[in-house]
Amino acid sequence: MKIDRRQFIVVSSGALAVTPFTRGFAAGQAPAQAPGQPPAPAAAPPAVPKFEDVRRNVGLFTMRGGTIGWLINKDAALVVDTQYPDTAKTCLDGLKQKTGGRSLDLVLNTHHHADHTGGNAVFRAEAKKLVAQARVPELQRTVAAATPNSSAPVVADATFEKTWSEKFGDETVTAQYNGPGHTGGDAIVHFERAHVVHMGDLLFYERHPRVDRPAGASIQNWMKILEKVAKDMPADTIFIAGHSKDGLPATVDGKAVLRFRDYFDAVLTTVRKGVAQGQTKEAVAATAALPGFESYQGGGALTLAGVLGVAFDELTAK
Ligand SMILES: [Zn+2]
């Protein structure tokens, strides 16, 4: 039987469209990675634009890169994180339909990574201001300086050290820095009346995270942040994850936040055991699975081995 090649391609590319990693490989692309840079975050959902209401005028947008959060009420509109230029444009167009074309009052960045700030220029052009934690602009510039042919990053025009808060209509939005976690400059964004918290990449849901040690990450303090946030926030709080396992929602409850803390506890326990037995970093990183967390999604640039390696560096640093 003669196979219709065109049909085969259509079918197979459709099947491959499940993850961006396989799409990249199918197109023969190497993962974008500048020399000397940590791997680009691979925790991207399928590139299908999706707007979801979360609670009390807070919603989210997923397409490619970190989850974008938004608030639209009758007096104000803002976004948290900006993904990439192309997906930012798609998000902005969709939000304009919800706002009737009003301009944005604010763009917030949870941290500096390109899949959260790459669309800053697109949103900044239509927003009154851009806010981030104090280290974010410097970290954006460091990445840009090490990336060939990159243009100057669009950075915050207002920054804060520990907390930043402002009223937007009947909602109060507070950004909070709790020390190093996923990077050296991560903020969580609390929609206080909605009981919704955008965690940025301080929350990966059921997938191995990126731990950006060159940018100041700390697994041990990250665990403390997760404990503090789970304890401080009201019991019915909805947490927005920066990245979730393919097919799982971007919103979770406090139990999932604590499970992610337990994941890091298991990581550190495994690494401490290996170090005590005199194992090399390579041997520790080759651990096949983490008991209780076998369901975590790996693949692409983000793997258990990667996390174990960074944990080894952190625990053995002089
Ligand atoms: Zn990140």
py3Dmol code that shows the C-alpha trace and the ligand (Angstrom):
import py3Dmol

protein = """\
ATOM      1  CA  MET A   1       0.000   0.000   0.000  1.00  0.00           C
ATOM      2  CA  LYS A   2       1.258   3.394  -0.894  1.00  0.00           C
ATOM      3  CA  ILE A   3       1.477   5.758   2.058  1.00  0.00           C
ATOM      4  CA  ASP A   4       0.374   9.302   1.468  1.00  0.00           C
ATOM      5  CA  ARG A   5       3.471  11.067   2.761  1.00  0.00           C
ATOM      6  CA  ARG A   6       1.762  14.403   3.143  1.00  0.00           C
ATOM      7  CA  GLN A   7      -0.922  12.859   5.282  1.00  0.00           C
ATOM      8  CA  PHE A   8       1.721  11.086   7.365  1.00  0.00           C
ATOM      9  CA  ILE A   9       3.477  14.365   8.067  1.00  0.00           C
ATOM     10  CA  VAL A  10       0.259  16.064   9.054  1.00  0.00           C
ATOM     11  CA  VAL A  11      -0.668  13.244  11.396  1.00  0.00           C
ATOM     12  CA  SER A  12       2.755  12.923  12.958  1.00  0.00           C
ATOM     13  CA  SER A  13       3.284  16.634  13.471  1.00  0.00           C
ATOM     14  CA  GLY A  14      -0.133  16.748  15.089  1.00  0.00           C
ATOM     15  CA  ALA A  15       0.853  13.955  17.438  1.00  0.00           C
ATOM     16  CA  LEU A  16       4.184  15.592  18.148  1.00  0.00           C
ATOM     17  CA  ALA A  17       2.532  18.883  18.958  1.00  0.00           C
ATOM     18  CA  VAL A  18       1.865  17.557  22.441  1.00  0.00           C
ATOM     19  CA  THR A  19       5.106  18.987  23.766  1.00  0.00           C
ATOM     20  CA  PRO A  20       7.297  21.844  22.619  1.00  0.00           C
ATOM     21  CA  PHE A  21      10.406  19.707  23.093  1.00  0.00           C
ATOM     22  CA  THR A  22       9.382  17.172  20.505  1.00  0.00           C
ATOM     23  CA  ARG A  23       8.204  19.930  18.186  1.00  0.00           C
ATOM     24  CA  GLY A  24      11.657  21.464  18.399  1.00  0.00           C
ATOM     25  CA  PHE A  25      13.340  18.175  17.638  1.00  0.00           C
ATOM     26  CA  ALA A  26      10.936  17.474  14.787  1.00  0.00           C
ATOM     27  CA  ALA A  27      11.890  20.781  13.220  1.00  0.00           C
ATOM     28  CA  GLY A  28      15.553  19.905  13.633  1.00  0.00           C
ATOM     29  CA  GLN A  29      16.201  22.744  16.039  1.00  0.00           C
ATOM     30  CA  ALA A  30      18.714  22.572  18.802  1.00  0.00           C
ATOM     31  CA  PRO A  31      17.374  23.996  22.064  1.00  0.00           C
ATOM     32  CA  ALA A  32      18.207  27.707  22.181  1.00  0.00           C
ATOM     33  CA  GLN A  33      21.088  28.061  24.594  1.00  0.00           C
ATOM     34  CA  ALA A  34      23.826  30.634  24.710  1.00  0.00           C
ATOM     35  CA  PRO A  35      27.343  29.429  25.530  1.00  0.00           C
ATOM     36  CA  GLY A  36      28.037  29.628  29.234  1.00  0.00           C
ATOM     37  CA  GLN A  37      24.375  30.088  30.054  1.00  0.00           C
ATOM     38  CA  PRO A  38      22.215  27.695  32.014  1.00  0.00           C
ATOM     39  CA  PRO A  39      19.777  25.815  29.799  1.00  0.00           C
ATOM     40  CA  ALA A  40      16.680  27.734  28.817  1.00  0.00           C
ATOM     41  CA  PRO A  41      13.647  26.730  30.885  1.00  0.00           C
ATOM     42  CA  ALA A  42      11.985  23.876  29.080  1.00  0.00           C
ATOM     43  CA  ALA A  43       8.852  23.797  31.175  1.00  0.00           C
ATOM     44  CA  ALA A  44       6.646  25.270  28.483  1.00  0.00           C
ATOM     45  CA  PRO A  45       3.062  24.178  27.951  1.00  0.00           C
ATOM     46  CA  PRO A  46       1.790  23.474  24.436  1.00  0.00           C
ATOM     47  CA  ALA A  47       1.701  26.687  22.407  1.00  0.00           C
ATOM     48  CA  VAL A  48      -2.080  26.998  22.467  1.00  0.00           C
ATOM     49  CA  PRO A  49      -3.322  30.301  23.906  1.00  0.00           C
ATOM     50  CA  LYS A  50      -5.647  29.813  26.848  1.00  0.00           C
ATOM     51  CA  PHE A  51      -7.306  32.373  29.108  1.00  0.00           C
ATOM     52  CA  GLU A  52      -8.772  31.149  32.381  1.00  0.00           C
ATOM     53  CA  ASP A  53     -10.643  32.911  35.159  1.00  0.00           C
ATOM     54  CA  VAL A  54      -9.203  32.087  38.551  1.00  0.00           C
ATOM     55  CA  ARG A  55     -11.206  34.059  41.135  1.00  0.00           C
ATOM     56  CA  ARG A  56     -12.598  37.558  41.704  1.00  0.00           C
ATOM     57  CA  ASN A  57     -11.306  39.269  38.526  1.00  0.00           C
ATOM     58  CA  VAL A  58      -7.954  37.452  38.622  1.00  0.00           C
ATOM     59  CA  GLY A  59      -7.143  35.143  35.741  1.00  0.00           C
ATOM     60  CA  LEU A  60      -4.285  33.503  33.926  1.00  0.00           C
ATOM     61  CA  PHE A  61      -2.950  32.992  30.426  1.00  0.00           C
ATOM     62  CA  THR A  62      -0.895  30.044  29.241  1.00  0.00           C
ATOM     63  CA  MET A  63       0.730  29.592  25.862  1.00  0.00           C
ATOM     64  CA  ARG A  64       4.527  29.189  25.938  1.00  0.00           C
ATOM     65  CA  GLY A  65       6.812  30.010  28.859  1.00  0.00           C
ATOM     66  CA  GLY A  66       5.807  30.995  32.369  1.00  0.00           C
ATOM     67  CA  THR A  67       2.149  31.404  33.292  1.00  0.00           C
ATOM     68  CA  ILE A  68       0.924  35.008  32.938  1.00  0.00           C
ATOM     69  CA  GLY A  69      -1.449  36.240  35.639  1.00  0.00           C
ATOM     70  CA  TRP A  70      -3.838  39.147  35.170  1.00  0.00           C
ATOM     71  CA  LEU A  71      -6.278  41.296  37.070  1.00  0.00           C
ATOM     72  CA  ILE A  72      -9.060  43.127  35.260  1.00  0.00           C
ATOM     73  CA  ASN A  73     -11.683  44.991  37.248  1.00  0.00           C
ATOM     74  CA  LYS A  74     -13.751  48.032  36.354  1.00  0.00           C
ATOM     75  CA  ASP A  75     -11.049  50.451  37.519  1.00  0.00           C
ATOM     76  CA  ALA A  76      -7.766  48.794  36.608  1.00  0.00           C
ATOM     77  CA  ALA A  77      -5.922  46.164  34.593  1.00  0.00           C
ATOM     78  CA  LEU A  78      -2.512  44.604  35.133  1.00  0.00           C
ATOM     79  CA  VAL A  79      -0.428  41.576  34.207  1.00  0.00           C
ATOM     80  CA  VAL A  80       2.107  39.457  36.084  1.00  0.00           C
ATOM     81  CA  ASP A  81       4.910  38.239  33.776  1.00  0.00           C
ATOM     82  CA  THR A  82       5.108  38.509  30.013  1.00  0.00           C
ATOM     83  CA  GLN A  83       6.329  35.215  28.401  1.00  0.00           C
ATOM     84  CA  TYR A  84       7.843  35.919  24.951  1.00  0.00           C
ATOM     85  CA  PRO A  85       7.231  38.705  22.392  1.00  0.00           C
ATOM     86  CA  ASP A  86       4.906  36.639  20.172  1.00  0.00           C
ATOM     87  CA  THR A  87       2.849  35.098  22.967  1.00  0.00           C
ATOM     88  CA  ALA A  88       2.755  38.448  24.795  1.00  0.00           C
ATOM     89  CA  LYS A  89       1.101  39.939  21.711  1.00  0.00           C
ATOM     90  CA  THR A  90      -1.505  37.153  21.704  1.00  0.00           C
ATOM     91  CA  CYS A  91      -2.125  37.671  25.414  1.00  0.00           C
ATOM     92  CA  LEU A  92      -2.380  41.454  25.085  1.00  0.00           C
ATOM     93  CA  ASP A  93      -4.844  41.174  22.198  1.00  0.00           C
ATOM     94  CA  GLY A  94      -7.029  38.846  24.262  1.00  0.00           C
ATOM     95  CA  LEU A  95      -6.879  41.085  27.325  1.00  0.00           C
ATOM     96  CA  LYS A  96      -7.875  44.112  25.257  1.00  0.00           C
ATOM     97  CA  GLN A  97     -11.078  42.321  24.345  1.00  0.00           C
ATOM     98  CA  LYS A  98     -11.782  41.922  28.063  1.00  0.00           C
ATOM     99  CA  THR A  99     -10.906  45.533  28.957  1.00  0.00           C
ATOM    100  CA  GLY A 100     -12.497  47.176  25.936  1.00  0.00           C
ATOM    101  CA  GLY A 101      -9.089  48.450  24.840  1.00  0.00           C
ATOM    102  CA  ARG A 102      -8.110  50.224  28.080  1.00  0.00           C
ATOM    103  CA  SER A 103      -4.382  50.563  28.700  1.00  0.00           C
ATOM    104  CA  LEU A 104      -2.710  48.558  31.454  1.00  0.00           C
ATOM    105  CA  ASP A 105      -1.939  50.155  34.798  1.00  0.00           C
ATOM    106  CA  LEU A 106       0.930  47.848  35.593  1.00  0.00           C
ATOM    107  CA  VAL A 107       3.228  45.045  34.483  1.00  0.00           C
ATOM    108  CA  LEU A 108       4.925  43.018  37.228  1.00  0.00           C
ATOM    109  CA  ASN A 109       7.828  40.610  36.692  1.00  0.00           C
ATOM    110  CA  THR A 110       8.126  37.752  39.209  1.00  0.00           C
ATOM    111  CA  HIS A 111      11.789  37.225  38.194  1.00  0.00           C
ATOM    112  CA  HIS A 112      14.234  37.833  35.342  1.00  0.00           C
ATOM    113  CA  HIS A 113      14.061  34.661  33.214  1.00  0.00           C
ATOM    114  CA  ALA A 114      13.382  35.175  29.527  1.00  0.00           C
ATOM    115  CA  ASP A 115      10.193  33.110  29.544  1.00  0.00           C
ATOM    116  CA  HIS A 116       8.759  35.580  32.102  1.00  0.00           C
ATOM    117  CA  THR A 117      10.235  38.884  30.848  1.00  0.00           C
ATOM    118  CA  GLY A 118      10.718  38.275  27.107  1.00  0.00           C
ATOM    119  CA  GLY A 119       7.429  40.008  26.296  1.00  0.00           C
ATOM    120  CA  ASN A 120       8.155  43.064  28.469  1.00  0.00           C
ATOM    121  CA  ALA A 121       8.546  45.378  25.461  1.00  0.00           C
ATOM    122  CA  VAL A 122       5.137  44.349  24.098  1.00  0.00           C
ATOM    123  CA  PHE A 123       3.302  44.975  27.370  1.00  0.00           C
ATOM    124  CA  ARG A 124       5.417  47.959  28.453  1.00  0.00           C
ATOM    125  CA  ALA A 125       4.359  49.877  25.338  1.00  0.00           C
ATOM    126  CA  GLU A 126       0.755  49.803  26.594  1.00  0.00           C
ATOM    127  CA  ALA A 127       1.288  50.026  30.360  1.00  0.00           C
ATOM    128  CA  LYS A 128       1.848  52.872  32.793  1.00  0.00           C
ATOM    129  CA  LYS A 129       4.705  51.174  34.642  1.00  0.00           C
ATOM    130  CA  LEU A 130       6.798  48.054  35.042  1.00  0.00           C
ATOM    131  CA  VAL A 131       7.690  46.835  38.542  1.00  0.00           C
ATOM    132  CA  ALA A 132      10.065  44.090  39.744  1.00  0.00           C
ATOM    133  CA  GLN A 133      12.232  43.097  42.676  1.00  0.00           C
ATOM    134  CA  ALA A 134      15.469  45.093  42.879  1.00  0.00           C
ATOM    135  CA  ARG A 135      17.775  42.380  41.533  1.00  0.00           C
ATOM    136  CA  VAL A 136      15.680  41.595  38.447  1.00  0.00           C
ATOM    137  CA  PRO A 137      16.990  44.344  36.095  1.00  0.00           C
ATOM    138  CA  GLU A 138      20.610  43.495  36.931  1.00  0.00           C
ATOM    139  CA  LEU A 139      20.005  39.785  36.316  1.00  0.00           C
ATOM    140  CA  GLN A 140      18.249  40.542  33.006  1.00  0.00           C
ATOM    141  CA  ARG A 141      21.266  42.621  31.915  1.00  0.00           C
ATOM    142  CA  THR A 142      23.704  39.895  32.954  1.00  0.00           C
ATOM    143  CA  VAL A 143      21.869  37.342  30.809  1.00  0.00           C
ATOM    144  CA  ALA A 144      21.654  39.776  27.877  1.00  0.00           C
ATOM    145  CA  ALA A 145      25.387  40.552  28.115  1.00  0.00           C
ATOM    146  CA  ALA A 146      26.191  36.838  27.894  1.00  0.00           C
ATOM    147  CA  THR A 147      23.790  36.194  24.995  1.00  0.00           C
ATOM    148  CA  PRO A 148      25.171  36.994  21.526  1.00  0.00           C
ATOM    149  CA  ASN A 149      23.117  39.414  19.402  1.00  0.00           C
ATOM    150  CA  SER A 150      20.611  40.086  22.151  1.00  0.00           C
ATOM    151  CA  SER A 151      19.094  43.529  22.402  1.00  0.00           C
ATOM    152  CA  ALA A 152      18.993  45.540  25.607  1.00  0.00           C
ATOM    153  CA  PRO A 153      16.344  44.041  27.890  1.00  0.00           C
ATOM    154  CA  VAL A 154      13.258  46.008  28.846  1.00  0.00           C
ATOM    155  CA  VAL A 155      13.597  46.341  32.622  1.00  0.00           C
ATOM    156  CA  ALA A 156      11.462  47.649  35.478  1.00  0.00           C
ATOM    157  CA  ASP A 157      11.244  51.401  35.971  1.00  0.00           C
ATOM    158  CA  ALA A 158      10.320  50.900  39.623  1.00  0.00           C
ATOM    159  CA  THR A 159      11.832  48.257  41.907  1.00  0.00           C
ATOM    160  CA  PHE A 160      11.415  47.152  45.515  1.00  0.00           C
ATOM    161  CA  GLU A 161      13.584  45.291  48.018  1.00  0.00           C
ATOM    162  CA  LYS A 162      11.164  43.409  50.294  1.00  0.00           C
ATOM    163  CA  THR A 163       7.587  44.389  49.542  1.00  0.00           C
ATOM    164  CA  TRP A 164       5.568  46.504  47.195  1.00  0.00           C
ATOM    165  CA  SER A 165       1.837  47.097  47.415  1.00  0.00           C
ATOM    166  CA  GLU A 166      -0.778  49.112  45.600  1.00  0.00           C
ATOM    167  CA  LYS A 167      -4.566  49.303  45.304  1.00  0.00           C
ATOM    168  CA  PHE A 168      -6.166  48.618  41.936  1.00  0.00           C
ATOM    169  CA  GLY A 169      -9.871  49.371  42.156  1.00  0.00           C
ATOM    170  CA  ASP A 170     -11.240  47.105  44.870  1.00  0.00           C
ATOM    171  CA  GLU A 171      -8.198  44.800  44.890  1.00  0.00           C
ATOM    172  CA  THR A 172      -4.922  45.166  46.774  1.00  0.00           C
ATOM    173  CA  VAL A 173      -1.893  43.685  45.040  1.00  0.00           C
ATOM    174  CA  THR A 174       1.222  42.983  47.102  1.00  0.00           C
ATOM    175  CA  ALA A 175       4.537  41.690  45.795  1.00  0.00           C
ATOM    176  CA  GLN A 176       6.847  40.091  48.313  1.00  0.00           C
ATOM    177  CA  TYR A 177      10.510  39.040  48.223  1.00  0.00           C
ATOM    178  CA  ASN A 178      11.464  36.325  50.704  1.00  0.00           C
ATOM    179  CA  GLY A 179      15.140  35.820  49.880  1.00  0.00           C
ATOM    180  CA  PRO A 180      16.752  33.571  47.267  1.00  0.00           C
ATOM    181  CA  GLY A 181      14.785  30.647  45.827  1.00  0.00           C
ATOM    182  CA  HIS A 182      14.500  29.795  42.146  1.00  0.00           C
ATOM    183  CA  THR A 183      16.828  32.789  41.445  1.00  0.00           C
ATOM    184  CA  GLY A 184      18.224  35.575  43.604  1.00  0.00           C
ATOM    185  CA  GLY A 185      15.274  37.869  42.864  1.00  0.00           C
ATOM    186  CA  ASP A 186      11.916  36.074  42.975  1.00  0.00           C
ATOM    187  CA  ALA A 187       8.730  37.801  44.062  1.00  0.00           C
ATOM    188  CA  ILE A 188       5.360  36.282  44.779  1.00  0.00           C
ATOM    189  CA  VAL A 189       2.332  38.400  43.880  1.00  0.00           C
ATOM    190  CA  HIS A 190      -0.618  38.301  46.261  1.00  0.00           C
ATOM    191  CA  PHE A 191      -4.103  39.374  45.184  1.00  0.00           C
ATOM    192  CA  GLU A 192      -5.265  39.944  48.725  1.00  0.00           C
ATOM    193  CA  ARG A 193      -9.028  40.095  48.358  1.00  0.00           C
ATOM    194  CA  ALA A 194      -9.195  37.328  45.758  1.00  0.00           C
ATOM    195  CA  HIS A 195      -7.037  35.005  47.860  1.00  0.00           C
ATOM    196  CA  VAL A 196      -4.903  34.244  44.824  1.00  0.00           C
ATOM    197  CA  VAL A 197      -1.101  34.148  44.783  1.00  0.00           C
ATOM    198  CA  HIS A 198       1.008  34.128  41.617  1.00  0.00           C
ATOM    199  CA  MET A 199       4.098  32.178  42.655  1.00  0.00           C
ATOM    200  CA  GLY A 200       6.205  32.787  39.541  1.00  0.00           C
ATOM    201  CA  ASP A 201       8.776  29.991  39.261  1.00  0.00           C
ATOM    202  CA  LEU A 202       8.883  29.489  43.008  1.00  0.00           C
ATOM    203  CA  LEU A 203       6.224  26.909  42.180  1.00  0.00           C
ATOM    204  CA  PHE A 204       6.688  24.161  39.606  1.00  0.00           C
ATOM    205  CA  TYR A 205       3.718  21.801  39.771  1.00  0.00           C
ATOM    206  CA  GLU A 206       4.611  18.119  39.361  1.00  0.00           C
ATOM    207  CA  ARG A 207       7.686  18.770  37.263  1.00  0.00           C
ATOM    208  CA  HIS A 208      11.390  19.056  37.941  1.00  0.00           C
ATOM    209  CA  PRO A 209      12.261  22.727  38.411  1.00  0.00           C
ATOM    210  CA  ARG A 210      15.053  24.914  37.195  1.00  0.00           C
ATOM    211  CA  VAL A 211      17.311  25.998  40.071  1.00  0.00           C
ATOM    212  CA  ASP A 212      19.324  28.948  38.774  1.00  0.00           C
ATOM    213  CA  ARG A 213      22.326  28.845  41.075  1.00  0.00           C
ATOM    214  CA  PRO A 214      24.462  31.279  38.990  1.00  0.00           C
ATOM    215  CA  ALA A 215      21.614  33.810  39.461  1.00  0.00           C
ATOM    216  CA  GLY A 216      21.651  33.292  43.229  1.00  0.00           C
ATOM    217  CA  ALA A 217      19.190  30.416  43.751  1.00  0.00           C
ATOM    218  CA  SER A 218      19.040  28.558  47.074  1.00  0.00           C
ATOM    219  CA  ILE A 219      17.137  25.294  47.499  1.00  0.00           C
ATOM    220  CA  GLN A 220      17.335  25.520  51.290  1.00  0.00           C
ATOM    221  CA  ASN A 221      15.793  28.989  51.398  1.00  0.00           C
ATOM    222  CA  TRP A 222      13.331  28.038  48.631  1.00  0.00           C
ATOM    223  CA  MET A 223      11.938  25.385  51.009  1.00  0.00           C
ATOM    224  CA  LYS A 224      11.529  28.029  53.720  1.00  0.00           C
ATOM    225  CA  ILE A 225       9.679  30.289  51.283  1.00  0.00           C
ATOM    226  CA  LEU A 226       7.246  27.494  50.378  1.00  0.00           C
ATOM    227  CA  GLU A 227       6.614  26.753  54.071  1.00  0.00           C
ATOM    228  CA  LYS A 228       6.102  30.422  54.893  1.00  0.00           C
ATOM    229  CA  VAL A 229       3.763  31.065  51.974  1.00  0.00           C
ATOM    230  CA  ALA A 230       1.661  27.973  52.676  1.00  0.00           C
ATOM    231  CA  LYS A 231       1.375  29.001  56.347  1.00  0.00           C
ATOM    232  CA  ASP A 232       0.789  32.746  55.831  1.00  0.00           C
ATOM    233  CA  MET A 233      -1.875  32.619  53.134  1.00  0.00           C
ATOM    234  CA  PRO A 234      -5.568  31.961  53.863  1.00  0.00           C
ATOM    235  CA  ALA A 235      -6.567  28.290  53.691  1.00  0.00           C
ATOM    236  CA  ASP A 236      -8.661  28.719  50.548  1.00  0.00           C
ATOM    237  CA  THR A 237      -5.853  30.449  48.600  1.00  0.00           C
ATOM    238  CA  ILE A 238      -5.400  29.472  44.960  1.00  0.00           C
ATOM    239  CA  PHE A 239      -1.730  29.373  43.945  1.00  0.00           C
ATOM    240  CA  ILE A 240      -0.681  29.970  40.325  1.00  0.00           C
ATOM    241  CA  ALA A 241       2.357  27.897  39.281  1.00  0.00           C
ATOM    242  CA  GLY A 242       4.924  29.270  36.848  1.00  0.00           C
ATOM    243  CA  HIS A 243       5.023  25.869  35.162  1.00  0.00           C
ATOM    244  CA  SER A 244       2.965  22.692  35.488  1.00  0.00           C
ATOM    245  CA  LYS A 245       3.348  19.157  34.202  1.00  0.00           C
ATOM    246  CA  ASP A 246       1.838  18.861  30.722  1.00  0.00           C
ATOM    247  CA  GLY A 247      -1.902  18.353  31.011  1.00  0.00           C
ATOM    248  CA  LEU A 248      -2.156  19.535  34.612  1.00  0.00           C
ATOM    249  CA  PRO A 249      -3.675  22.893  35.623  1.00  0.00           C
ATOM    250  CA  ALA A 250      -1.587  25.971  36.476  1.00  0.00           C
ATOM    251  CA  THR A 251      -3.607  26.499  39.672  1.00  0.00           C
ATOM    252  CA  VAL A 252      -3.155  24.467  42.839  1.00  0.00           C
ATOM    253  CA  ASP A 253      -3.941  24.555  46.557  1.00  0.00           C
ATOM    254  CA  GLY A 254      -1.641  24.929  49.563  1.00  0.00           C
ATOM    255  CA  LYS A 255      -1.127  21.162  49.804  1.00  0.00           C
ATOM    256  CA  ALA A 256       0.611  21.200  46.432  1.00  0.00           C
ATOM    257  CA  VAL A 257       2.869  24.018  47.621  1.00  0.00           C
ATOM    258  CA  LEU A 258       3.909  21.886  50.590  1.00  0.00           C
ATOM    259  CA  ARG A 259       4.343  18.818  48.400  1.00  0.00           C
ATOM    260  CA  PHE A 260       6.836  20.818  46.337  1.00  0.00           C
ATOM    261  CA  ARG A 261       8.644  21.678  49.573  1.00  0.00           C
ATOM    262  CA  ASP A 262       8.728  17.947  50.362  1.00  0.00           C
ATOM    263  CA  TYR A 263      10.177  17.288  46.902  1.00  0.00           C
ATOM    264  CA  PHE A 264      13.168  19.484  47.741  1.00  0.00           C
ATOM    265  CA  ASP A 265      13.438  17.782  51.120  1.00  0.00           C
ATOM    266  CA  ALA A 266      13.728  14.440  49.286  1.00  0.00           C
ATOM    267  CA  VAL A 267      16.303  15.965  46.907  1.00  0.00           C
ATOM    268  CA  LEU A 268      18.465  17.224  49.787  1.00  0.00           C
ATOM    269  CA  THR A 269      18.115  13.943  51.716  1.00  0.00           C
ATOM    270  CA  THR A 270      19.310  11.996  48.663  1.00  0.00           C
ATOM    271  CA  VAL A 271      22.250  14.334  48.078  1.00  0.00           C
ATOM    272  CA  ARG A 272      23.302  14.437  51.751  1.00  0.00           C
ATOM    273  CA  LYS A 273      23.331  10.627  51.809  1.00  0.00           C
ATOM    274  CA  GLY A 274      25.470  10.518  48.666  1.00  0.00           C
ATOM    275  CA  VAL A 275      27.895  13.112  50.021  1.00  0.00           C
ATOM    276  CA  ALA A 276      28.187  11.235  53.333  1.00  0.00           C
ATOM    277  CA  GLN A 277      29.041   8.070  51.365  1.00  0.00           C
ATOM    278  CA  GLY A 278      31.739   9.938  49.445  1.00  0.00           C
ATOM    279  CA  GLN A 279      29.887   9.801  46.106  1.00  0.00           C
ATOM    280  CA  THR A 280      30.849  12.148  43.279  1.00  0.00           C
ATOM    281  CA  LYS A 281      28.432  14.750  41.918  1.00  0.00           C
ATOM    282  CA  GLU A 282      27.992  12.604  38.805  1.00  0.00           C
ATOM    283  CA  ALA A 283      27.095   9.535  40.862  1.00  0.00           C
ATOM    284  CA  VAL A 284      24.577  11.477  42.949  1.00  0.00           C
ATOM    285  CA  ALA A 285      23.025  13.069  39.850  1.00  0.00           C
ATOM    286  CA  ALA A 286      22.606   9.605  38.299  1.00  0.00           C
ATOM    287  CA  THR A 287      20.038   8.648  40.977  1.00  0.00           C
ATOM    288  CA  ALA A 288      17.247   7.069  38.938  1.00  0.00           C
ATOM    289  CA  ALA A 289      14.202   8.292  40.843  1.00  0.00           C
ATOM    290  CA  LEU A 290      13.149  10.194  43.909  1.00  0.00           C
ATOM    291  CA  PRO A 291      10.903   8.056  46.163  1.00  0.00           C
ATOM    292  CA  GLY A 292       7.415   9.558  46.246  1.00  0.00           C
ATOM    293  CA  PHE A 293       8.064  11.880  43.318  1.00  0.00           C
ATOM    294  CA  GLU A 294       8.360   9.425  40.420  1.00  0.00           C
ATOM    295  CA  SER A 295       5.381  11.131  38.765  1.00  0.00           C
ATOM    296  CA  TYR A 296       7.322  14.381  38.305  1.00  0.00           C
ATOM    297  CA  GLN A 297       7.783  15.327  34.676  1.00  0.00           C
ATOM    298  CA  GLY A 298      11.345  15.510  33.391  1.00  0.00           C
ATOM    299  CA  GLY A 299      12.752  15.730  29.926  1.00  0.00           C
ATOM    300  CA  GLY A 300      14.185  18.603  27.942  1.00  0.00           C
ATOM    301  CA  ALA A 301      16.514  20.823  29.959  1.00  0.00           C
ATOM    302  CA  LEU A 302      14.804  20.206  33.293  1.00  0.00           C
ATOM    303  CA  THR A 303      15.566  16.864  34.872  1.00  0.00           C
ATOM    304  CA  LEU A 304      15.977  15.220  38.257  1.00  0.00           C
ATOM    305  CA  ALA A 305      19.696  14.882  37.476  1.00  0.00           C
ATOM    306  CA  GLY A 306      19.938  18.638  36.959  1.00  0.00           C
ATOM    307  CA  VAL A 307      18.283  19.399  40.281  1.00  0.00           C
ATOM    308  CA  LEU A 308      20.425  16.826  42.136  1.00  0.00           C
ATOM    309  CA  GLY A 309      23.561  18.342  40.590  1.00  0.00           C
ATOM    310  CA  VAL A 310      22.668  21.862  41.727  1.00  0.00           C
ATOM    311  CA  ALA A 311      21.728  20.548  45.174  1.00  0.00           C
ATOM    312  CA  PHE A 312      25.147  18.849  45.360  1.00  0.00           C
ATOM    313  CA  ASP A 313      26.843  22.156  44.511  1.00  0.00           C
ATOM    314  CA  GLU A 314      24.785  24.003  47.118  1.00  0.00           C
ATOM    315  CA  LEU A 315      25.449  21.493  49.902  1.00  0.00           C
ATOM    316  CA  THR A 316      29.167  21.152  49.203  1.00  0.00           C
ATOM    317  CA  ALA A 317      29.910  24.851  48.547  1.00  0.00           C
ATOM    318  CA  LYS A 318      32.722  26.136  50.707  1.00  0.00           C
TER     319      LYS A 318
END
"""
ligand_1 = """\
1
ZN
Zn 12.300 30.956 35.885
"""
view = py3Dmol.view(width=600, height=400)
view.addModel(protein, "pdb")
view.setStyle({"model": 0}, {"cartoon": {"style": "trace"}})
view.addModel(ligand_1, "xyz")
view.setStyle({"model": 1}, {"stick": {}})
view.zoomTo()
view.show()
